[in-house]
């Protein structure tokens, strides 16, 4: 069979060996998705068809053509979520609203872009803190890709207000407008992290603080907010979208603030992807076990 050299980076595989489901990113070797997803596939009696592939931003259009012919489902992580929204043949209303895609569903060569990050965060907050979201006030640290993929969804969860703490206020305002488009009467504000008084006021009043920056991914990253903004007795719960230990998690622990890392969010967004691809409700216990036991990809 002739294969155009242009596509040799992503060679077509035989049905027997084809990885029908993948997670892609750059970098992606740290991902726990293969262990988590394959645990769900195995529990459902479907083998272990989920693989991992590093794809650079320049290679993403080429990968889409590969996936169109060879895959049934794909998860996308940094830095592909926004670009994927431009490359998909069709977007779900949620993905179109947040302009972000983390899941591809491929049927008869047609690629539909979905966003399950928002439902992942919603379900993780309810699971980790055992409280409904209705009427709650939510503050996001950051307004980049992670916040964009989730805040728009939470705007539809009957919350009382959403605020953004971000260095570039103009960027935060763009995301704020996206949330207003979902619910016009939602209370929304944007403040800079160096405005200590405004930040302190938001933290005094909020119910959930969502750490949605990349700070904490590297060992010596600074805190995304001044440490004096955290005080003992504060009522909010911290949810850090990063799923390994970070300085802000330690700061919350030191001040007696309830907190959770991003593990459950990854599991819940992955569960939504799995059910979309297979029509089967996944075993969440198996996915948690796969997350904990899985060795990050190579």
C-alpha positions in Angstrom: 0.0 0.0 0.0 1.4 3.4 -1.0 1.6 6.0 1.8 2.3 9.6 0.9 5.6 10.6 2.6 3.8 13.6 4.0 2.0 11.3 6.4 4.8 9.1 7.4 4.9 10.8 10.8 1.5 9.2 11.5 1.6 5.9 9.5 -1.7 4.1 8.8 -1.9 1.0 11.0 -3.6 -2.3 10.4 -6.9 -2.9 12.2 -5.2 -5.5 14.4 -2.7 -3.1 15.9 -4.5 0.2 15.5 -4.7 2.5 18.6 -8.3 3.5 18.1 -8.2 6.0 20.9 -5.4 8.4 21.8 -4.3 11.3 24.0 -2.2 13.8 22.2 -0.3 16.8 23.5 3.1 18.5 23.6 4.4 17.5 26.0 2.3 14.5 26.8 4.6 11.9 28.4 3.3 12.8 31.9 -0.3 12.0 31.0 -2.2 9.6 33.3 -5.0 9.3 30.7 -3.8 6.0 29.1 -3.8 4.1 32.5 -7.1 5.7 33.5 -8.9 5.1 30.2 -7.5 1.6 29.6 -8.7 0.6 33.1 -12.2 1.6 32.0 -11.9 -0.2 28.6 -10.7 -3.3 30.3 -13.5 -3.2 32.9 -16.0 -3.0 30.0 -14.3 -6.0 28.3 -13.0 -3.9 25.4 -9.2 -4.6 25.8 -6.7 -1.7 26.1 -7.1 0.3 22.9 -6.0 3.7 24.3 -2.6 5.0 23.4 -0.5 8.2 23.7 1.2 10.3 21.0 3.3 13.4 21.1 2.0 15.9 18.5 3.5 19.3 18.1 1.4 22.3 17.2 2.8 22.3 13.6 1.8 18.6 13.2 -1.8 19.0 14.5 -3.4 19.6 11.0 -1.6 16.5 9.7 -2.7 14.5 12.8 -6.3 15.4 12.2 -6.1 13.7 8.7 -4.5 10.7 10.3 -7.2 10.5 13.0 -9.9 10.9 10.4 -8.9 7.6 8.9 -7.5 5.7 11.9 -9.1 6.7 15.2 -12.5 6.6 16.8 -11.7 9.0 19.6 -9.0 11.4 20.8 -8.3 13.4 23.9 -6.3 16.6 23.5 -4.3 18.4 26.1 -1.9 21.4 26.1 -1.4 23.1 23.7 -4.0 21.9 21.3 -7.4 22.6 22.7 -8.0 26.0 21.1 -6.5 25.0 17.7 -8.6 21.9 17.6 -11.7 24.0 17.7 -10.6 25.5 14.4 -9.8 22.1 12.8 -12.8 20.0 13.7 -15.5 19.5 11.1 -18.2 20.3 13.7 -18.4 21.6 17.2 -20.9 20.8 20.0 -22.7 23.9 21.4 -20.5 23.7 24.5 -17.3 23.5 22.5 -18.4 26.3 20.3 -19.3 28.5 23.3 -15.9 28.1 25.0 -13.9 27.8 21.7 -12.1 24.9 23.2 -11.9 21.2 22.3 -10.5 18.4 24.5 -12.3 15.4 22.9 -12.7 14.3 19.3 -15.5 11.9 18.2 -14.8 10.4 14.8 -17.6 8.8 12.9 -17.3 7.8 9.2 -14.4 10.2 8.7 -16.2 13.2 10.3 -14.5 14.8 13.3 -16.8 16.4 15.9 -15.1 18.5 18.6 -16.4 18.3 22.2 -15.4 19.9 25.4 -15.8 17.7 28.5 -13.5 19.9 30.8 -16.4 21.9 32.1 -18.5 18.9 33.1 -15.3 17.4 34.5 -14.8 20.4 36.8 -18.5 20.6 37.8 -18.6 16.9 38.8 -15.2 17.1 40.5 -16.3 20.0 42.7 -19.5 18.2 43.7 -17.6 15.0 44.4 -14.7 16.5 46.3 -16.6 19.0 48.5 -20.0 17.3 48.6 -22.0 20.5 47.9 -24.2 21.7 45.0 -22.9 24.5 42.8 -26.2 26.3 42.7 -25.9 29.8 44.3 -22.1 29.5 44.8 -19.5 32.2 44.0 -16.5 31.0 42.0 -13.2 32.7 41.5 -10.7 31.6 38.9 -7.0 32.2 39.2 -6.0 32.7 35.5 -8.1 33.1 32.4 -6.1 31.0 30.0 -7.0 27.7 28.3 -8.0 25.8 31.5 -10.3 28.6 32.7 -11.8 29.2 29.2 -12.6 25.5 28.9 -14.5 25.4 32.2 -15.8 28.8 33.2 -18.2 29.0 30.3 -19.7 25.7 31.4 -20.0 26.8 35.0 -21.8 29.9 33.9 -24.7 27.6 33.0 -24.7 25.8 36.4 -26.9 28.4 38.3 -23.9 29.8 40.1 -24.3 33.3 41.7 -21.1 34.8 40.3 -17.8 34.2 38.5 -14.7 36.3 38.9 -11.3 36.2 37.3 -7.9 37.1 38.9 -5.5 37.5 36.0 -2.4 39.6 35.2 -3.8 40.8 31.8 -7.2 42.2 32.5 -8.1 42.6 28.9 -7.7 38.8 28.5 -9.9 38.2 31.5 -12.6 40.5 30.2 -12.8 38.5 26.9 -13.5 35.4 29.0 -15.9 37.3 31.2 -17.8 38.3 28.0 -18.0 34.7 27.0 -19.6 33.8 30.3 -22.0 36.8 30.0 -23.1 35.4 26.7 -24.3 32.3 28.5 -26.1 34.1 31.3 -26.6 37.8 31.0 -27.5 38.4 34.6 -24.5 36.6 36.1 -22.3 38.7 38.4 -18.9 38.8 36.9 -15.7 40.8 37.8 -12.0 40.8 36.8 -9.1 41.9 39.0 -5.4 41.9 38.7 -3.4 39.8 41.2 -1.4 42.8 42.4 -4.6 44.5 43.5 -4.4 43.0 47.0 -7.5 44.6 48.4 -9.7 43.5 45.5 -8.2 40.0 45.6 -8.8 39.7 49.4 -12.4 40.9 48.9 -13.0 38.2 46.3 -11.5 35.5 48.5 -13.5 36.6 51.5 -16.8 36.2 49.6 -16.2 33.2 47.3 -17.1 29.6 47.8 -14.7 28.0 45.4 -11.2 29.2 44.3 -10.2 27.5 41.0 -6.4 27.5 40.4 -6.4 27.4 36.6 -2.9 28.7 35.8 0.1 26.6 34.9 1.9 27.8 38.0 2.8 24.7 40.0 3.6 22.5 37.0 7.3 23.2 37.6 9.0 22.6 41.0 10.1 26.2 41.6 7.1 28.1 40.2 5.9 31.0 42.3 2.4 31.1 43.9 -0.3 32.5 41.6 -1.5 34.8 44.3 0.3 36.5 47.3 0.4 34.1 50.3 -1.0 36.8 52.6 -4.3 36.5 50.6 -4.8 33.1 52.4 -5.9 33.5 56.0 -7.0 30.9 58.5 -10.8 30.6 58.8 -11.5 31.5 55.2 -14.6 29.6 54.1 -13.7 29.0 50.4 -12.6 25.6 49.0 -9.5 25.5 46.8 -9.6 23.3 43.7 -6.2 23.1 41.9 -6.5 21.9 38.3 -3.0 20.5 38.6 -3.0 16.9 39.9 0.3 16.7 41.6 1.4 18.6 44.8 1.9 22.3 44.3 2.7 25.3 46.6 -0.8 26.6 46.6 -2.1 23.2 47.8 0.4 23.4 50.7 -0.6 27.0 51.5 -4.2 25.9 51.7 -3.3 23.0 54.0 -1.3 25.3 56.2 -4.3 27.6 56.7 -6.8 24.9 57.2 -8.6 25.6 53.9 -10.3 22.6 52.3 -8.7 21.7 49.0 -8.5 19.1 46.2 -6.2 18.6 43.3 -7.1 18.0 39.7 -7.2 14.2 39.8 -11.0 13.9 40.0 -11.5 16.5 37.2 -9.3 14.5 34.9 -11.2 11.3 35.7 -14.6 13.0 35.3 -13.8 14.6 31.9 -12.2 11.3 30.8 -15.4 9.4 31.9 -17.5 11.8 29.8 -15.2 11.1 26.8 -15.4 7.4 27.3 -19.2 7.3 27.5 -19.4 9.5 24.4 -17.1 7.1 22.4 -18.6 3.8 23.6 -22.1 4.4 24.8 -21.1 2.7 28.0 -21.1 4.3 31.5 -17.5 3.8 32.7 -16.6 2.3 36.1 -15.2 5.4 38.0 -13.5 3.2 40.6 -11.6 1.4 37.9 -10.6 4.8 36.4 -9.4 6.1 39.7 -7.3 2.9 40.2 -5.9 3.2 36.7 -5.0 6.8 37.4 -3.2 5.9 40.6 -1.5 2.8 39.2 -0.8 4.0 35.7 2.8 4.9 34.8 2.9 8.2 32.8 3.3 7.6 29.1 6.6 7.8 27.3 
